[in-house]
Amino acid sequence: MAVNLTITPEAEKAFQSLSEDKRADFVRISAGQSCGCGRIGYQMHWETDRAGDDEELSAQGLTLLVGSESRPLLEGSIIDYKKEAMSEGFFISNPNAPAGCGCGGH
């Protein structure tokens, strides 16, 4: 079953820009538990190889890879790109993930 991701128009433009200056063949999107409380952390990075269980998604000339271990945690996620005064970059959020953190560390 294919993972359901939403890519905002802003992220589409940023992927288009990245596709013009590729650093590798793929962009890997991964998700995992980022602390003991169950909070999910998301990462994106350039990748030269794909694994046999990777799902491939196309985004404005780039091939995005999602591994089987990340698929359930990314299901329903939104990939956005924001440019603000103090930060700029891709942001991944999942409205289906549990909100908040009980450990007090976030």
Sequence and secondary structure as in RCSB ss.txt:
>XXXX:A:sequence
MAVNLTITPEAEKAFQSLSEDKRADFVRISAGQSCGCGRIGYQMHWETDRAGDDEELSAQGLTLLVGSESRPLLE
GSIIDYKKEAMSEGFFISNPNAPAGCGCGGH
>XXXX:A:secstr
     EE HHHHHHHHHHHTT SSSEEEEEEEE STT  EEEEEEEES   TT EEEEETTEEEEE TTTHHHHT
T EEEEEE SS EEEEEE TTS  S TTS  
